[in-house]
Amino acid sequence: MDGYPLGSLDHNVPLIFVSGINAAREQASSRELKDQGILIRSDLPCLDSREASFLATYLDRIDTQGLSWTAVSRDEQYRLRIKAVGRSVLLPPRRAPIPESIEPFLQLPVLHSPYSPLSPSSALYPDGLIDARWIEKHQEHIPSVIACFYSLTSDPTAIASDDNRMKSDINNIKSGLARSGYKTRLAVIILGDEETSSQSPADAILDRLEGIRRGAGLDPKSIFFIPNQESPTEFQRVIDNILGVLYGISIEYYKDLARHARKKRSRGFAPHPTVPPTSGTSQTLSLPDWNFRYDLKSAVFAEFRQENDLAIRSFEQAYETLLSQDIFDLIPSWSPRWNEARLLADIISIRCLRLHLWMGQPSMAARRWQAHRERVTYIVENQGRGTTNYGWPAWEARWAMVMAQLIERVEVHGLASPPSAIYLPPEKALLGERSKPWELLHHTGYWYRIAAVHLGKRRELARNMSEEDRGAPDASPASQVASKAYMYDTYLCPPPHKEYPLQGEGVDHSQLIIDCLIDARTQFQARKQHRMAAEVALECAKEMASQEAWGDVVALLRPIWEDSSFRSEWWLDAAEDMLWLLRRAAAGFGRADLVVAIDWELMDRRSNRIY
């Protein structure tokens, strides 16, 4: 799944920015974000204590867990992405600036998000649907909650001044958030040191906390105090409880965003861009285009909330809207926007597959995988460049590997490590139906082998290209380059001159096939499917032989030869193919003893091939 845009397939979980516990770390940001972003500045120093150091390490561990693609179980208190941002916070701009090249307006134009197709500075302007940057914005740059950490001083001479500085800092952050236009929530977490907990009476601490809360205008549910804890375990337990509360606040934040998207959809009209497109062939998005955007946004926000049923319904609605005659059929087949729409269909389908796996619906996932494959086949044959060039089997191989990698990353029970089942039975909702064999979700070995078969077809079609098509564009006439652009499907794969160039190295198809077959063989062996493992090993050895990797061929085939199960089962034709290949590899590897042993066996009169 590496070929899909970064962030487009992430498991979306609530994002929280943590301020005040790590002075050494700067918030990672792009140049555009640094130049145009909204900086919410804080002049207070970051905490420098044993608790702050422990917090930084523990929150990093939680953030790593938030990257997991496994399902969020009911027993899980929270699943979060947490980013430590120092003390100041940088948010992306809410409105895109007007390009300098645009002529002055008679009246002030309506500005839109930099990620919107309504903004001239956006890569989607004027007729792009949506891209991964919008998802990345919410998963990486706009938090649901900003959690600010402070310490409660125990110095009697500095209590008043420090508390006032804390209130002033919190008010500055609140004002910055209000000016930004984002609905991000603010939470304040105050740490008490050992002296504060031991010397100050509980009532005095409560009075100080109440004064800070009122002075900063905070909701009682958004301010927390952590007294000094005797052990890291107790401290971790308190942090977990606070994060559980913040998780609930985050869920409400994403509910508000989804409610806003539904409200926009219900208006029933398409918004106007900041600047009308000037090109004669350009057009703005229609109402069905905007409905697709709103459905997709609702689905992503539902996934942020881990509401899988609602997410999959919204994704399916967005998918059908995208591939309808109101959107997909109106996009020129040879345009980059057509490939962008096809990419969106892939991304939505992958997210639906993952949701089915999370919900314990393996057969529904297998059916959804097949349905998207058939849908794309129809589209490519009728509107695209057809299925007779190398781009189509390249996508088919990718689509098979998508399912294998999903099973691995989601850690589907029964198919993931440690391996057990060959396939999963259908879910309860489908028990009354007669399922076809390919509608039962099989382990990853089958999917990797399917991918290897399609990679072989990709290589065959690439090698059938004419020399004129394999030449570099700068070495061909412009008319010939233009004609080639309409012949080959380069969706998520290289153009002809890079796929199989006249000179130099192109795509190493053999290595791609070998990698898939090795992964498949590993899964078959783990489940004691020895015949399938041996067959896949023989296919893999043939690919290795094409690279003259004789040592690898010997290492792969010799255990099968020594096992000798094919002899007792009278698999003579397959055994003979393996023996001749092993003999060739042994000769190339310099193993004369192995050559002699194989020759002796091949002299058996049952051999079909003349020695």
C-alpha positions in Angstrom: 0.0 0.0 0.0 3.0 2.2 -0.3 1.9 3.6 -3.6 -1.1 5.4 -2.2 -0.7 9.0 -0.9 0.8 9.4 2.5 -1.9 9.7 5.2 -4.7 8.6 2.9 -5.1 5.2 4.6 -4.1 6.0 8.2 -6.2 4.7 11.0 -7.8 7.9 12.0 -7.9 8.4 15.8 -8.3 11.6 17.8 -5.3 14.0 17.7 -4.2 15.8 20.9 -1.4 18.4 21.1 0.5 18.4 24.3 2.1 21.7 25.3 4.7 22.4 28.0 6.5 19.1 28.7 9.2 19.0 26.1 11.2 22.1 25.3 13.7 20.4 23.0 11.1 19.2 20.5 9.8 21.6 17.8 6.5 21.0 16.1 7.2 19.5 12.7 5.8 21.6 10.0 6.1 22.3 6.3 7.4 25.6 4.9 3.9 26.6 3.9 2.6 26.0 7.4 5.5 28.0 8.9 4.9 30.9 6.5 1.1 31.1 6.6 0.2 29.2 9.8 -1.4 30.5 12.9 1.0 30.7 15.9 -0.4 30.5 19.3 2.5 31.7 21.4 3.2 31.0 25.1 6.1 32.7 26.9 6.2 30.3 29.8 9.0 27.8 29.9 8.4 24.1 29.5 8.4 21.9 32.6 11.7 20.4 33.6 11.1 17.7 36.2 11.1 14.0 36.7 7.4 13.9 36.0 7.7 15.8 32.8 10.4 13.5 31.5 8.2 10.4 32.4 5.3 12.1 30.7 7.2 12.7 27.5 8.3 9.1 27.3 4.8 7.7 28.1 3.0 9.9 25.7 5.4 8.9 22.9 4.4 5.3 23.6 0.7 6.1 23.4 1.3 8.0 20.1 3.0 4.9 18.7 0.1 2.7 19.7 -2.2 5.2 18.0 -0.5 4.3 14.7 -1.7 0.7 14.9 -4.3 -0.6 12.4 -5.7 -3.0 14.9 -9.4 -2.6 15.9 -10.2 -0.5 19.0 -11.6 -3.0 21.5 -14.3 -2.2 24.1 -11.8 -2.7 26.9 -9.5 -0.1 25.4 -9.8 3.1 27.5 -8.6 5.3 24.6 -6.8 5.3 21.3 -5.0 8.6 20.6 -2.4 10.3 18.5 -0.4 12.6 20.8 2.1 15.2 19.7 4.4 17.2 22.0 4.8 20.7 20.5 7.0 22.5 23.0 5.1 25.4 24.5 3.8 27.4 21.5 1.4 25.8 19.0 1.3 26.2 15.2 -1.9 25.6 13.4 -2.5 25.6 9.6 -4.2 28.7 8.1 -7.9 28.5 8.0 -8.3 30.7 4.9 -6.1 30.6 1.8 -4.6 34.0 0.6 -5.5 35.5 -2.7 -2.7 35.0 -5.2 -0.8 38.2 -6.2 -1.4 37.5 -9.9 -5.2 37.9 -9.5 -6.5 41.4 -10.5 -8.0 43.5 -7.7 -11.7 42.9 -6.9 -14.5 45.4 -6.9 -15.7 43.8 -3.7 -14.1 41.6 -1.1 -14.1 38.0 -2.2 -15.1 35.0 0.0 -11.9 33.1 1.1 -11.9 29.4 1.6 -9.6 26.7 3.0 -6.2 26.2 1.4 -7.2 22.5 0.9 -10.5 23.4 -0.8 -11.0 23.3 -4.6 -12.6 26.8 -4.2 -9.2 28.4 -3.5 -7.0 29.3 -6.4 -3.8 28.4 -4.5 -5.1 24.8 -4.0 -3.9 21.9 -6.2 -7.5 20.9 -6.5 -8.6 24.2 -8.0 -11.0 24.4 -9.8 -12.5 20.9 -10.4 -10.5 18.5 -8.1 -12.6 16.5 -5.7 -10.5 15.9 -2.6 -7.1 14.6 -1.8 -5.1 13.1 1.1 -4.0 16.6 2.4 -7.4 17.1 3.9 -7.2 13.9 5.9 -3.6 14.7 6.8 -4.7 18.2 8.0 -7.0 16.6 10.6 -4.7 13.7 11.6 -1.5 15.7 11.8 -2.1 19.4 12.1 -5.4 20.3 13.7 -5.8 18.8 17.2 -9.1 18.0 18.8 -7.6 19.1 22.2 -4.6 21.1 23.2 -3.5 19.9 26.6 -1.3 22.5 28.4 0.8 21.3 31.3 1.8 23.6 34.1 3.3 23.2 37.5 1.9 24.5 40.8 4.7 26.3 42.7 5.2 25.7 46.4 7.2 28.9 47.0 5.1 31.1 49.3 6.7 34.3 47.9 5.9 33.4 44.3 2.5 31.8 44.5 0.5 34.9 43.5 2.8 35.9 40.6 3.1 32.4 39.2 -0.7 31.8 39.4 -1.3 35.1 37.6 1.2 34.2 34.9 -0.5 30.9 34.4 -3.9 32.5 34.1 -2.5 35.1 31.6 -0.9 32.3 29.6 -4.1 30.3 29.5 -6.1 33.3 28.4 -3.6 34.1 25.6 -4.0 30.5 24.3 -7.8 30.7 24.5 -7.7 34.0 22.6 -5.4 32.5 20.0 -7.7 29.6 19.5 -10.7 31.9 19.1 -8.9 34.0 16.5 -7.8 30.9 14.6 -11.4 29.9 13.9 -10.9 26.3 14.8 -13.1 24.5 17.4 -10.2 22.9 19.2 -10.8 22.3 22.9 -8.4 23.5 25.6 -7.5 21.4 28.6 -5.2 22.4 31.4 -3.3 19.9 33.5 -1.4 21.1 36.5 1.3 19.1 38.2 2.0 19.4 41.9 5.5 18.8 43.3 6.4 16.9 46.5 6.6 20.1 48.5 3.3 21.4 47.3 1.5 18.1 48.2 3.2 17.9 51.6 3.3 21.5 52.8 0.1 23.0 51.4 -3.3 22.0 52.9 -5.7 20.4 50.5 -8.2 23.4 50.9 -5.5 25.9 50.0 -4.6 23.9 46.9 -8.3 23.7 45.9 -8.7 27.4 46.4 -5.7 28.1 44.1 -7.0 25.8 41.4 -10.4 27.4 41.6 -8.9 30.8 41.3 -6.9 29.7 38.2 -10.0 28.2 36.7 -12.1 31.3 37.2 -9.4 33.7 36.2 -8.9 31.7 32.9 -12.6 31.1 32.3 -12.2 27.3 32.1 -14.9 24.7 32.3 -14.6 22.6 35.4 -14.3 19.5 33.2 -11.3 20.9 31.4 -8.9 21.5 34.3 -7.0 18.7 36.1 -4.6 18.6 39.0 -2.1 15.8 39.5 -0.6 15.7 43.0 2.8 14.2 43.5 2.6 10.4 43.1 4.7 8.0 45.0 5.3 5.6 42.1 5.4 5.8 38.3 2.6 3.2 38.2 0.3 5.5 40.2 1.3 8.5 38.1 0.6 6.5 34.9 -2.8 5.4 36.2 -3.8 9.1 36.8 -2.6 10.1 33.4 -4.6 7.3 31.8 -7.7 8.5 33.6 -7.2 12.1 32.4 -6.6 10.9 28.8 -9.8 8.9 29.0 -11.7 12.1 29.8 -9.9 14.0 27.0 -10.8 11.1 24.6 -14.4 11.8 25.4 -14.0 15.5 24.7 -12.2 14.6 21.4 -15.1 12.5 20.3 -17.5 15.4 20.9 -15.2 17.6 18.8 -15.3 15.2 15.8 -19.1 14.9 16.2 -19.3 18.7 15.8 -17.2 18.5 12.6 -19.4 15.7 11.2 -22.5 17.7 12.1 -21.1 20.7 10.2 -20.5 18.6 7.1 -24.0 17.2 7.2 -25.4 20.7 7.6 -23.5 21.8 4.5 -24.8 18.9 2.5 -28.4 19.7 3.5 -28.1 23.2 2.0 -28.5 21.7 -1.5 -26.3 24.1 -3.5 -22.7 24.2 -4.7 -20.5 27.0 -3.2 -18.8 29.4 -5.5 -15.0 29.7 -5.7 -13.0 32.7 -4.6 -12.0 33.4 -8.2 -14.0 32.0 -11.1 -11.8 29.8 -13.4 -10.6 31.6 -16.5 -9.7 28.6 -18.7 -12.3 27.8 -21.3 -12.2 24.0 -20.4 -12.2 24.4 -16.6 -15.4 24.1 -14.6 -16.2 24.1 -10.9 -17.6 21.2 -8.9 -21.2 20.4 -9.3 -23.6 19.6 -6.5 -23.0 15.8 -6.7 -19.3 16.5 -6.4 -19.9 18.4 -3.2 -22.2 15.8 -1.9 -19.4 13.3 -2.4 -17.0 15.5 -0.4 -19.4 15.8 2.4 -20.1 12.1 2.6 -16.4 11.3 2.6 -15.8 13.8 5.3 -18.6 12.4 7.4 -17.1 8.9 7.0 -13.7 10.0 8.1 -15.0 11.9 11.1 -17.0 8.7 12.0 -13.8 6.7 11.9 -12.1 9.3 14.2 -14.9 8.5 16.6 -14.5 4.7 16.0 -18.2 4.5 14.9 -17.6 1.8 12.4 -21.2 1.2 11.3 -21.7 4.8 10.5 -18.3 5.1 8.9 -18.9 2.3 6.5 -22.3 3.5 5.5 -20.9 7.0 4.7 -18.0 5.5 2.8 -20.3 3.3 0.7 -22.5 6.3 0.0 -19.5 8.3 -1.1 -18.3 5.4 -3.2 -21.5 5.1 -5.1 -21.8 8.8 -5.6 -18.2 9.0 -6.9 -18.7 6.2 -9.5 -22.1 7.4 -10.6 -22.9 9.0 -14.0 -23.1 12.4 -12.3 -19.4 12.4 -11.4 -17.1 9.7 -12.8 -18.8 9.5 -16.2 -18.4 13.3 -16.7 -14.6 13.3 -16.1 -12.5 13.0 -19.3 -11.1 9.6 -19.4 -7.6 10.7 -20.3 -7.2 13.5 -17.8 -5.3 13.5 -14.5 -8.6 14.1 -12.7 -9.8 10.8 -13.9 -6.9 9.0 -12.3 -7.5 11.1 -9.1 -11.1 9.9 -9.0 -10.0 6.3 -9.5 -7.5 6.7 -6.7 -10.3 7.9 -4.4 -12.3 4.9 -5.3 -9.4 2.7 -4.3 -8.8 4.5 -1.0 -12.5 4.3 -0.1 -12.6 0.6 -0.9 -9.5 -0.1 1.2 -11.0 1.8 4.1 -14.3 -0.2 3.7 -12.3 -3.5 3.7 -10.5 -2.5 6.9 -13.8 -1.6 8.6 -15.3 -5.0 7.6 -12.2 -6.7 9.2 -12.5 -4.6 12.3 -16.2 -5.5 12.6 -15.5 -9.2 12.3 -17.0 -9.6 8.8 -14.3 -11.5 6.8 -16.7 -12.7 4.1 -18.1 -9.3 3.6 -14.5 -8.0 3.2 -13.8 -10.7 0.6 -17.0 -9.8 -1.3 -16.2 -6.1 -1.1 -12.7 -6.8 -2.5 -14.2 -8.7 -5.4 -16.9 -6.1 -6.0 -14.4 -3.3 -6.4 -12.2 -5.4 -8.7 -15.2 -6.1 -11.0 -16.3 -2.4 -10.9 -12.8 -1.2 -11.8 -12.5 -3.8 -14.5 -15.7 -2.5 -16.1 -14.6 1.1 -15.9 -11.1 0.5 -17.3 -12.4 -1.6 -20.2 -15.2 0.9 -21.1 -13.7 4.3 -20.2 -10.0 3.7 -19.6 -7.1 2.2 -21.6 -8.3 -1.3 -21.4 -6.9 -4.4 -19.7 -4.4 -5.5 -22.4 -1.5 -3.4 -21.3 0.9 -3.8 -18.4 -0.9 -1.2 -16.2 -3.9 -3.4 -15.6 -2.1 -6.5 -14.1 0.1 -4.0 -12.2 -3.1 -2.8 -10.5 -4.5 -6.3 -10.0 -1.2 -7.3 -8.3 -1.4 -4.2 -6.1 -5.1 -5.0 -5.2 -4.3 -8.5 -4.2 -1.4 -7.3 -2.0 -3.7 -4.7 -0.4 -5.8 -7.6 1.0 -2.7 -9.4 2.2 -1.3 -6.4 3.9 -4.6 -5.5 5.5 -4.9 -8.9 7.0 -1.4 -8.5 8.5 -1.7 -5.0 9.7 -5.3 -5.4 11.1 -4.1 -8.7 12.8 -7.2 -10.5 11.8 -8.0 -13.1 14.5 -7.4 -16.6 13.1 -5.3 -15.6 10.2 -2.6 -13.4 11.7 0.4 -14.6 13.7 0.6 -17.2 15.1 -1.0 -18.7 12.0 -3.8 -21.2 12.5 -6.8 -21.2 10.0 -6.5 -21.6 6.3 -9.7 -19.5 5.9 -12.3 -18.0 8.1 -15.9 -19.1 8.2 -18.5 -16.6 7.2 -19.9 -14.3 9.8 -23.3 -15.0 11.4 -25.2 -12.7 9.1 -24.2 -14.8 6.1 -24.4 -18.3 7.6 -27.7 -19.0 5.8 -26.2 -18.1 2.4 -24.2 -20.5 0.2 -20.8 -18.8 0.0 -18.5 -19.4 -2.9 -15.0 -20.5 -2.1 -13.5 -17.1 -3.0 -16.0 -15.4 -0.7 -14.3 -17.0 2.3 -11.4 -14.9 3.5 -8.2 -17.0 3.1 -4.8 -16.4 4.7 -2.3 -14.0 3.2 -0.4 -16.8 1.3 -3.2 -17.0 -1.2 -3.3 -13.3 -1.8 0.5 -13.1 -2.2 0.3 -15.9 -4.8 -2.4 -14.1 -6.7 -0.3 -11.0 -6.7 2.7 -13.0 -8.1 0.5 -14.4 -11.0 -0.5 -10.9 -12.0 3.0 -9.6 -11.7 4.0 -12.3 -14.2 1.3 -11.1 -16.6 2.6 -7.5 -16.1 6.1 -8.6 -17.1 4.8 -10.4 -20.2 2.8 -7.4 -21.4 5.7 -5.1 -20.7 8.0 -7.2 -22.8 5.5 -7.2 -25.6 5.8 -3.4 -26.0 7.3 -2.2 -29.2 10.7 -0.5 -29.2 9.2 2.8 -30.2 7.0 2.8 -27.1 9.9 2.0 -24.8 12.0 4.9 -25.9 12.5 7.9 -23.7 10.1 10.9 -24.4 13.0 13.3 -25.1 14.2 10.9 -27.9 10.9 10.6 -29.7 8.9 13.1 -31.8 6.2 15.0 -30.0 3.4 13.4 -32.0 4.7 9.9 -31.0 4.9 10.9 -27.4 1.3 12.2 -27.5 0.0 9.0 -29.1 1.8 6.8 -26.5 0.0 8.7 -23.7 -3.3 7.3 -24.9 -2.1 3.7 -25.2 -0.8 2.7 -21.8 -2.4 2.8 -18.4 0.2 4.3 -16.0 -2.0 4.5 -13.0 0.2 3.9 -9.9 2.9 2.4 -12.2 5.8 3.8 -14.3 5.5 4.9 -17.9 6.7 2.6 -20.7 10.2 4.0 -20.9 10.7 3.3 -17.2 8.8 0.1 -17.0 10.9 -1.7 -19.6 13.4 0.8 -21.1 15.5 0.2 -24.2 18.6 0.9 -22.2 19.3 0.6 -18.5 17.3 -1.1 -15.8 13.6 -0.8 -15.5 11.2 -2.5 -13.1 12.7 -5.7 -11.6 9.6 -7.9 -12.2 11.4 -11.1 -11.2 12.3 -9.7 -7.8 8.8 -8.5 -7.2 7.5 -12.0 -8.1 10.1 -13.6 -5.9 9.2 -11.4 -2.9 5.5 -12.3 -3.2 6.2 -16.0 -3.7 8.5 -16.2 -0.7 5.8 -14.5 1.5 3.2 -16.9 0.2 5.4 -20.0 0.8 6.0 -18.9 4.4 2.3 -18.8 5.1 1.6 -22.2 3.4 4.5 -23.8 5.4 3.3 -22.3 8.6 -0.1 -24.0 8.1 1.4 -27.3 7.1 0.1 -27.0 3.5 3.2 -28.8 2.2 2.0 -29.4 -1.3 1.1 -25.8 -1.9 4.4 -24.7 -0.3 6.3 -27.0 -2.6 4.5 -25.8 -5.7 5.1 -22.2 -4.7 8.7 -22.9 -4.0 9.2 -24.4 -7.5 7.6 -21.3 -9.0 9.9 -19.1 -6.9 13.0 -21.2 -7.9 12.2 -20.7 -11.6 12.2 -17.0 -11.1 15.5 -17.2 -9.1 17.0 -19.3 -11.9 16.1 -16.5 -14.4 18.4 -14.3 -12.3 21.0 -17.0 -12.1 20.8 -17.0 -8.3 21.9 -20.6 -8.2 22.7 -20.7 -4.4 19.1 -19.5 -3.6 17.6 -22.1 -5.9 19.6 -24.9 -4.2 18.7 -23.6 -0.8 15.0 -23.5 -1.7 14.6 -26.8 -3.6 17.0 -29.1 -1.8 14.8 -29.6 1.3 11.9 -30.5 -0.9 14.1 -33.0 -2.8 15.4 -34.5 0.4 11.9 -34.8 1.9 11.0 -37.1 -1.0 7.2 -37.0 -0.3 6.7 -36.4 -4.1 8.2 -39.8 -4.8 5.8 -41.7 -2.5 2.8 -39.8 -3.9 4.0 -40.4 -7.5 4.2 -36.7 -8.5 6.5 -37.7 -11.3 6.0 -34.7 -13.7 6.4 -32.1 -11.0 9.3 -34.0 -9.4 11.1 -34.2 -12.8 10.7 -30.4 -13.4 12.1 -29.8 -9.9 15.0 -32.2 -10.4 16.1 -30.7 -13.7 16.0 -27.2 -12.2 17.8 -28.3 -9.1 20.5 -30.0 -11.3 21.0 -26.8 -13.3 21.3 -24.8 -10.1 23.7 -27.3 -8.5 25.9 -27.2 -11.6 25.9 -23.4 -11.6 26.6 -23.3 -7.9 29.5 -25.8 -8.1 27.9 -28.7 -6.2 29.2 -31.7 -8.1 28.0 -34.1 -5.4 24.4 -32.9 -5.8 24.6 -33.1 -9.6 25.7 -36.8 -9.4 22.9 -37.6 -6.9 20.3 -36.0 -9.1 21.6 -37.6 -12.3 21.3 -41.0 -10.6 17.7 -40.3 -9.8 16.9 -39.0 -13.3 18.3 -42.3 -14.8 15.2 -44.0 -13.3 13.2 -45.5 -16.2 10.0 -43.9 -14.9 11.4 -40.5 -16.0 9.5 -39.1 -18.9 12.3 -36.9 -20.2 15.2 -38.3 -22.2 18.4 -37.9 -20.3 
